[in-house]
């Protein structure tokens, strides 16, 4: 029996929670592990985003629009774990 009704919002929340936990674990690993290739594999990541943010000034209101995503291997593994939990729980 499923613990919750499956819909897209539950999936997105589980992916987000998994990614956040994976990112936190990656930062902890970066802080406590010694230098070496294993540390680099799990903690070095990639950056996707708009740098610098786009600013739109229409005299009355100024909008600043930006987006950035920083992920590492543990972030991706956490997201996959969120998908697994959604599918099998």
C-alpha positions as CSV (number, residue, x, y, z in Angstrom):
1,X,0.0,0.0,0.0
2,X,1.3,3.4,-0.9
3,X,2.0,5.9,1.9
4,X,0.9,8.8,-0.2
5,X,-1.0,9.6,-3.4
6,X,1.5,9.7,-6.2
7,X,1.5,12.9,-8.3
8,X,4.0,15.2,-9.9
9,X,4.3,17.5,-6.9
10,X,5.3,14.7,-4.6
11,X,8.0,13.6,-7.1
12,X,9.4,17.2,-7.4
13,X,9.5,17.5,-3.6
14,X,11.3,14.2,-3.2
15,X,13.8,15.1,-5.9
16,X,14.4,18.5,-4.2
17,X,14.9,16.9,-0.8
18,X,17.2,14.3,-2.2
19,X,19.3,16.9,-4.0
20,X,19.5,19.1,-0.9
21,X,20.6,16.2,1.3
22,X,23.1,15.1,-1.3
23,X,24.5,18.6,-1.5
24,X,24.8,18.8,2.3
25,X,26.6,15.5,2.4
26,X,28.9,16.7,-0.3
27,X,29.8,19.8,1.7
28,X,30.4,17.7,4.9
29,X,32.6,15.3,2.9
30,X,34.5,18.3,1.5
31,X,35.1,19.6,5.1
32,X,36.2,16.3,6.7
33,X,37.9,14.3,4.0
34,X,41.6,14.5,3.1
35,X,42.7,15.8,-0.2
36,X,42.7,13.2,-3.0
37,X,40.9,11.9,-6.0
38,X,38.0,10.4,-4.0
39,X,37.3,13.7,-2.4
40,X,37.4,15.4,-5.8
41,X,35.1,12.9,-7.4
42,X,32.4,13.4,-4.8
43,X,32.7,17.1,-4.1
44,X,33.8,18.8,-7.3
45,X,30.7,19.7,-9.3
46,X,29.4,21.8,-12.1
47,X,27.6,25.1,-12.2
48,X,24.7,26.0,-14.5
49,X,23.2,29.5,-14.4
50,X,23.0,33.1,-15.5
51,X,26.1,35.0,-14.4
52,X,25.7,37.9,-13.8
53,X,21.9,38.1,-13.2
54,X,19.9,40.0,-15.9
55,X,18.5,43.4,-14.7
56,X,15.5,45.1,-16.3
57,X,15.0,48.7,-15.4
58,X,11.7,50.2,-16.6
59,X,12.0,53.4,-14.4
60,X,9.2,52.5,-12.1
61,X,10.3,49.0,-11.2
62,X,13.6,47.2,-11.5
63,X,13.6,43.5,-12.0
64,X,16.6,41.3,-11.4
65,X,16.3,37.8,-12.8
66,X,18.9,35.1,-12.1
67,X,19.2,31.4,-11.8
68,X,22.0,29.2,-10.7
69,X,22.4,25.5,-9.9
70,X,25.5,24.0,-8.3
71,X,25.5,20.2,-8.3
72,X,28.0,17.5,-7.5
73,X,27.9,13.7,-7.7
74,X,26.2,13.4,-4.3
75,X,23.5,15.9,-5.4
76,X,22.7,13.7,-8.4
77,X,22.7,10.6,-6.3
78,X,20.3,12.2,-3.8
79,X,18.0,13.2,-6.7
80,X,18.0,9.6,-8.0
81,X,17.2,8.4,-4.5
82,X,14.2,10.7,-4.4
83,X,13.0,9.2,-7.7
84,X,13.5,5.7,-6.3
85,X,11.6,6.5,-3.2
86,X,8.8,7.9,-5.3
87,X,8.6,4.9,-7.5
88,X,8.9,2.1,-5.0
89,X,7.4,3.5,-1.7
